Amino acid sequence: MSVAIGRATGEAFAKWVIQEAGLAGKCEKDKKVKFGPIKFTVDYVIPSAQNSKVILEVKKNSDIQHTLALKSLLDYSPKDRKLGYVTFKEREDSEVLKLLEEIKDTYKPRFDYFIITGPNGWTKAIRNLQIFCSDYY
């Protein structure tokens, strides 16, 4: 039962993020996207001219495994593809946050992350997400 509640909460969070960012109707959910030789199902895609130009991974809870996977997704992506990672919260001293910063530095401007309960508040995180995605819709 708790897994179902957790999944429902995560899906509700993702839906809220997409709606607040004004991306409802502009992106596709649970779409398979090609990364090098494989296809991988991503949370949301903003298509542009039949290509998956912006990918959004929205996770209520982040962990080191999901965060490490982000780097691989970028490694296998075309250079014009962007990847945004949205999470609910992250401790300032966490290993996940350190890794997100490293990925952001390495893949600038193709990658950014947005923490909804971060120090600037959710409206700033949503606005930054809108700016990140705005080149493609």
DRENMI-22650 format. One record per residue: x, y, z of N, C-alpha, C in turn; residue in one letter. Coordinates in nm, 2 decimals, always signed. Example, Ala and Ser with C-alpha at 12.3 -4.5 7.8 and 13.67 -1.06 7.14 Angstrom:
2
PT     n_c1     n_c2     n_c3    ca_c1    ca_c2    ca_c3     c_c1     c_c2     c_c3   code
PT    +1.32    -0.57    +0.78    +1.23    -0.45    +0.78    +1.32    -0.33    +0.78      A
PT    +1.28    -0.22    +0.71    +1.37    -0.11    +0.71    +1.29    +0.00    +0.79      S
REM end
This chain:
137
PT     n_c1     n_c2     n_c3    ca_c1    ca_c2    ca_c3     c_c1     c_c2     c_c3   code
PT    +0.08    -0.12    +0.00    +0.00    +0.00    +0.00    +0.09    +0.13    +0.00      M
PT    +0.19    +0.13    +0.08    +0.28    +0.25    +0.09    +0.34    +0.28    -0.05      S
PT    +0.38    +0.18    -0.13    +0.44    +0.20    -0.26    +0.34    +0.27    -0.35      V
PT    +0.21    +0.23    -0.34    +0.11    +0.30    -0.43    +0.09    +0.44    -0.38      A
PT    +0.09    +0.47    -0.25    +0.08    +0.60    -0.20    +0.20    +0.69    -0.25      I
PT    +0.32    +0.63    -0.24    +0.44    +0.70    -0.28    +0.43    +0.74    -0.43      G
PT    +0.39    +0.64    -0.51    +0.39    +0.66    -0.65    +0.28    +0.77    -0.68      R
PT    +0.16    +0.76    -0.62    +0.06    +0.86    -0.64    +0.11    +1.00    -0.60      A
PT    +0.18    +1.01    -0.49    +0.23    +1.14    -0.45    +0.33    +1.20    -0.55      T
PT    +0.42    +1.11    -0.60    +0.52    +1.15    -0.70    +0.45    +1.19    -0.83      G
PT    +0.35    +1.12    -0.87    +0.28    +1.16    -0.99    +0.20    +1.29    -0.97      E
PT    +0.14    +1.31    -0.86    +0.07    +1.44    -0.83    +0.17    +1.55    -0.83      A
PT    +0.29    +1.53    -0.77    +0.40    +1.63    -0.77    +0.44    +1.67    -0.91      F
PT    +0.46    +1.57    -0.99    +0.51    +1.59    -1.13    +0.40    +1.67    -1.21      A
PT    +0.27    +1.63    -1.19    +0.16    +1.70    -1.26    +0.16    +1.85    -1.21      K
PT    +0.17    +1.87    -1.08    +0.17    +2.01    -1.03    +0.29    +2.09    -1.09      W
PT    +0.41    +2.03    -1.10    +0.52    +2.10    -1.15    +0.49    +2.14    -1.30      V
PT    +0.44    +2.05    -1.38    +0.42    +2.08    -1.52    +0.31    +2.18    -1.54      I
PT    +0.20    +2.18    -1.46    +0.10    +2.28    -1.46    +0.15    +2.42    -1.42      Q
PT    +0.22    +2.42    -1.31    +0.27    +2.55    -1.26    +0.37    +2.62    -1.36      E
PT    +0.45    +2.53    -1.43    +0.54    +2.58    -1.52    +0.48    +2.62    -1.65      A
PT    +0.35    +2.60    -1.67    +0.28    +2.63    -1.79    +0.32    +2.54    -1.91      G
PT    +0.36    +2.42    -1.87    +0.40    +2.32    -1.98    +0.30    +2.22    -2.01      L
PT    +0.18    +2.22    -1.94    +0.07    +2.13    -1.98    +0.03    +2.15    -2.12      A
PT    +0.02    +2.05    -2.20    -0.01    +2.05    -2.34    +0.10    +2.08    -2.43      G
PT    +0.22    +2.11    -2.37    +0.34    +2.14    -2.45    +0.44    +2.02    -2.44      K
PT    +0.41    +1.93    -2.35    +0.51    +1.82    -2.34    +0.43    +1.69    -2.34      C
PT    +0.51    +1.58    -2.36    +0.45    +1.45    -2.36    +0.51    +1.37    -2.24      E
PT    +0.42    +1.29    -2.18    +0.46    +1.22    -2.06    +0.50    +1.07    -2.09      K
PT    +0.59    +1.02    -2.01    +0.64    +0.88    -2.03    +0.67    +0.84    -2.17      D
PT    +0.75    +0.91    -2.23    +0.79    +0.89    -2.37    +0.92    +0.82    -2.38      K
PT    +0.93    +0.72    -2.47    +1.06    +0.66    -2.50    +1.14    +0.75    -2.59      K
PT    +1.27    +0.77    -2.55    +1.36    +0.86    -2.62    +1.49    +0.78    -2.65      V
PT    +1.54    +0.80    -2.76    +1.67    +0.73    -2.80    +1.79    +0.80    -2.74      K
PT    +1.87    +0.73    -2.67    +2.00    +0.77    -2.61    +2.10    +0.67    -2.67      F
PT    +2.18    +0.72    -2.76    +2.28    +0.63    -2.82    +2.21    +0.51    -2.88      G
PT    +2.25    +0.39    -2.84    +2.20    +0.27    -2.90    +2.07    +0.22    -2.83      P
PT    +2.02    +0.29    -2.72    +1.91    +0.24    -2.65    +1.80    +0.34    -2.64      I
PT    +1.68    +0.29    -2.61    +1.56    +0.38    -2.58    +1.53    +0.37    -2.44      K
PT    +1.50    +0.48    -2.38    +1.48    +0.50    -2.24    +1.35    +0.58    -2.22      F
PT    +1.26    +0.54    -2.12    +1.14    +0.61    -2.10    +1.17    +0.72    -2.00      T
PT    +1.14    +0.85    -2.04    +1.17    +0.96    -1.96    +1.03    +1.02    -1.91      V
PT    +1.04    +1.10    -1.80    +0.92    +1.15    -1.74    +0.84    +1.24    -1.84      D
PT    +0.90    +1.34    -1.89    +0.84    +1.44    -1.98    +0.94    +1.48    -2.09      Y
PT    +0.88    +1.51    -2.21    +0.96    +1.55    -2.32    +0.88    +1.67    -2.38      V
PT    +0.96    +1.77    -2.42    +0.91    +1.88    -2.50    +0.96    +1.86    -2.64      I
PT    +0.87    +1.82    -2.73    +0.92    +1.79    -2.87    +0.94    +1.92    -2.95      P
PT    +1.03    +1.92    -3.04    +1.05    +2.03    -3.13    +1.09    +1.97    -3.26      S
PT    +1.01    +1.99    -3.36    +1.03    +1.94    -3.50    +1.06    +1.79    -3.49      A
PT    +0.97    +1.72    -3.42    +0.98    +1.57    -3.41    +1.10    +1.52    -3.34      Q
PT    +1.18    +1.61    -3.27    +1.29    +1.56    -3.19    +1.26    +1.59    -3.05      N
PT    +1.32    +1.51    -2.96    +1.30    +1.54    -2.82    +1.41    +1.63    -2.77      S
PT    +1.38    +1.76    -2.77    +1.48    +1.86    -2.74    +1.50    +1.89    -2.60      K
PT    +1.39    +1.89    -2.52    +1.40    +1.91    -2.37    +1.34    +1.79    -2.30      V
PT    +1.42    +1.73    -2.21    +1.37    +1.62    -2.13    +1.36    +1.67    -1.99      I
PT    +1.25    +1.64    -1.92    +1.24    +1.67    -1.78    +1.22    +1.55    -1.70      L
PT    +1.30    +1.53    -1.60    +1.29    +1.42    -1.51    +1.24    +1.49    -1.38      E
PT    +1.12    +1.45    -1.33    +1.06    +1.50    -1.21    +1.05    +1.40    -1.10      V
PT    +1.12    +1.42    -0.99    +1.13    +1.32    -0.89    +1.10    +1.39    -0.75      K
PT    +1.00    +1.33    -0.68    +0.97    +1.39    -0.55    +1.08    +1.37    -0.46      K
PT    +1.15    +1.25    -0.46    +1.26    +1.22    -0.38    +1.38    +1.19    -0.48      N
PT    +1.49    +1.25    -0.45    +1.61    +1.22    -0.53    +1.70    +1.12    -0.46      S
PT    +1.78    +1.05    -0.53    +1.88    +0.96    -0.47    +2.00    +0.96    -0.56      D
PT    +2.11    +0.90    -0.51    +2.23    +0.90    -0.58    +2.22    +0.83    -0.71      I
PT    +2.15    +0.71    -0.72    +2.14    +0.64    -0.84    +2.07    +0.71    -0.95      Q
PT    +1.96    +0.78    -0.92    +1.89    +0.86    -1.03    +1.98    +0.98    -1.07      H
PT    +2.05    +1.03    -0.98    +2.14    +1.15    -1.01    +2.26    +1.10    -1.10      T
PT    +2.31    +0.99    -1.07    +2.42    +0.93    -1.15    +2.37    +0.90    -1.29      L
PT    +2.25    +0.86    -1.31    +2.19    +0.83    -1.44    +2.18    +0.95    -1.53      A
PT    +2.16    +1.07    -1.46    +2.15    +1.19    -1.54    +2.27    +1.22    -1.63      L
PT    +2.39    +1.19    -1.57    +2.51    +1.21    -1.64    +2.52    +1.12    -1.77      K
PT    +2.48    +1.00    -1.75    +2.48    +0.90    -1.86    +2.38    +0.94    -1.97      S
PT    +2.26    +0.99    -1.93    +2.16    +1.04    -2.03    +2.22    +1.15    -2.11      L
PT    +2.29    +1.24    -2.05    +2.36    +1.35    -2.12    +2.47    +1.30    -2.21      L
PT    +2.55    +1.21    -2.16    +2.66    +1.15    -2.24    +2.61    +1.09    -2.37      D
PT    +2.49    +1.03    -2.37    +2.44    +0.97    -2.48    +2.33    +1.05    -2.56      Y
PT    +2.32    +1.18    -2.53    +2.23    +1.27    -2.59    +2.29    +1.35    -2.70      S
PT    +2.21    +1.39    -2.80    +2.26    +1.48    -2.90    +2.30    +1.61    -2.83      P
PT    +2.39    +1.68    -2.89    +2.44    +1.81    -2.82    +2.34    +1.92    -2.81      K
PT    +2.23    +1.91    -2.89    +2.13    +2.01    -2.88    +2.01    +1.97    -2.79      D
PT    +2.02    +1.86    -2.72    +1.92    +1.82    -2.62    +1.95    +1.87    -2.48      R
PT    +1.85    +1.92    -2.42    +1.86    +1.97    -2.28    +1.79    +1.87    -2.18      K
PT    +1.85    +1.87    -2.06    +1.79    +1.78    -1.96    +1.77    +1.86    -1.83      L
PT    +1.64    +1.87    -1.79    +1.61    +1.94    -1.66    +1.57    +1.84    -1.56      G
PT    +1.62    +1.86    -1.44    +1.59    +1.77    -1.33    +1.52    +1.85    -1.22      Y
PT    +1.39    +1.81    -1.18    +1.31    +1.88    -1.08    +1.30    +1.78    -0.96      V
PT    +1.33    +1.83    -0.85    +1.31    +1.75    -0.72    +1.24    +1.84    -0.62      T
PT    +1.18    +1.78    -0.52    +1.10    +1.85    -0.42    +1.20    +1.92    -0.32      F
PT    +1.29    +1.85    -0.27    +1.38    +1.91    -0.17    +1.52    +1.83    -0.18      K
PT    +1.62    +1.90    -0.12    +1.75    +1.84    -0.11    +1.83    +1.91    +0.00      E
PT    +1.89    +1.84    +0.08    +1.97    +1.90    +0.19    +2.09    +1.97    +0.13      R
PT    +2.13    +2.08    +0.18    +2.24    +2.16    +0.13    +2.37    +2.09    +0.13      E
PT    +2.39    +1.99    +0.22    +2.52    +1.92    +0.24    +2.51    +1.78    +0.18      D
PT    +2.41    +1.75    +0.10    +2.39    +1.62    +0.05    +2.49    +1.59    -0.07      S
PT    +2.52    +1.46    -0.08    +2.60    +1.41    -0.19    +2.53    +1.43    -0.32      E
PT    +2.40    +1.42    -0.32    +2.32    +1.44    -0.44    +2.34    +1.58    -0.49      V
PT    +2.33    +1.68    -0.40    +2.34    +1.82    -0.44    +2.48    +1.84    -0.50      L
PT    +2.58    +1.79    -0.44    +2.72    +1.80    -0.49    +2.73    +1.75    -0.63      K
PT    +2.67    +1.63    -0.65    +2.68    +1.57    -0.79    +2.60    +1.65    -0.89      L
PT    +2.48    +1.70    -0.85    +2.40    +1.79    -0.94    +2.48    +1.91    -0.98      L
PT    +2.55    +1.97    -0.89    +2.64    +2.09    -0.92    +2.75    +2.05    -1.02      E
PT    +2.81    +1.93    -1.00    +2.91    +1.89    -1.09    +2.86    +1.87    -1.23      E
PT    +2.74    +1.80    -1.24    +2.68    +1.78    -1.37    +2.65    +1.91    -1.43      I
PT    +2.59    +2.00    -1.36    +2.56    +2.13    -1.41    +2.68    +2.21    -1.47      K
PT    +2.79    +2.20    -1.39    +2.91    +2.27    -1.44    +2.97    +2.20    -1.57      D
PT    +2.96    +2.07    -1.57    +3.01    +2.00    -1.69    +2.93    +2.01    -1.81      T
PT    +2.80    +2.02    -1.80    +2.70    +2.02    -1.91    +2.63    +2.15    -1.93      Y
PT    +2.69    +2.26    -1.88    +2.63    +2.39    -1.90    +2.63    +2.42    -2.05      K
PT    +2.52    +2.47    -2.11    +2.39    +2.50    -2.06    +2.29    +2.39    -2.09      P
PT    +2.33    +2.27    -2.11    +2.24    +2.16    -2.15    +2.17    +2.10    -2.03      R
PT    +2.22    +2.13    -1.91    +2.16    +2.07    -1.79    +2.14    +2.17    -1.68      F
PT    +2.03    +2.16    -1.61    +2.00    +2.24    -1.49    +1.91    +2.16    -1.40      D
PT    +1.91    +2.19    -1.27    +1.82    +2.13    -1.18    +1.75    +2.23    -1.10      Y
PT    +1.63    +2.19    -1.05    +1.54    +2.29    -0.99    +1.48    +2.22    -0.86      F
PT    +1.51    +2.28    -0.75    +1.47    +2.23    -0.62    +1.35    +2.32    -0.57      I
PT    +1.23    +2.26    -0.57    +1.11    +2.33    -0.54    +1.11    +2.39    -0.40      I
PT    +1.16    +2.33    -0.30    +1.17    +2.38    -0.16    +1.31    +2.44    -0.14      T
PT    +1.37    +2.49    -0.24    +1.51    +2.54    -0.22    +1.50    +2.68    -0.15      G
PT    +1.62    +2.74    -0.13    +1.63    +2.87    -0.06    +1.55    +2.98    -0.12      P
PT    +1.53    +2.98    -0.25    +1.46    +3.09    -0.32    +1.31    +3.07    -0.33      N
PT    +1.26    +2.95    -0.28    +1.12    +2.93    -0.29    +1.08    +2.86    -0.42      G
PT    +0.95    +2.81    -0.42    +0.91    +2.73    -0.54    +0.88    +2.82    -0.66      W
PT    +0.84    +2.95    -0.64    +0.81    +3.03    -0.75    +0.93    +3.06    -0.83      T
PT    +1.04    +3.08    -0.77    +1.17    +3.10    -0.83    +1.22    +2.98    -0.91      K
PT    +1.20    +2.86    -0.85    +1.24    +2.74    -0.91    +1.15    +2.71    -1.04      A
PT    +1.02    +2.74    -1.03    +0.93    +2.72    -1.14    +0.97    +2.82    -1.25      I
PT    +1.00    +2.94    -1.21    +1.03    +3.04    -1.32    +1.16    +3.01    -1.39      R
PT    +1.26    +2.96    -1.31    +1.39    +2.91    -1.37    +1.36    +2.79    -1.47      N
PT    +1.27    +2.70    -1.43    +1.24    +2.59    -1.52    +1.17    +2.64    -1.64      L
PT    +1.09    +2.74    -1.64    +1.02    +2.80    -1.75    +1.13    +2.86    -1.85      Q
PT    +1.22    +2.93    -1.79    +1.33    +2.99    -1.87    +1.41    +2.88    -1.94      I
PT    +1.45    +2.78    -1.86    +1.53    +2.67    -1.92    +1.46    +2.60    -2.04      F
PT    +1.33    +2.59    -2.03    +1.25    +2.52    -2.14    +1.21    +2.61    -2.25      C
PT    +1.21    +2.74    -2.23    +1.15    +2.84    -2.32    +1.20    +2.84    -2.46      S
PT    +1.32    +2.80    -2.48    +1.38    +2.80    -2.62    +1.30    +2.70    -2.71      D
PT    +1.23    +2.61    -2.66    +1.17    +2.50    -2.74    +1.02    +2.50    -2.74      Y
PT    +0.95    +2.59    -2.69    +0.81    +2.59    -2.71    +0.76    +2.73    -2.73      Y
REM end
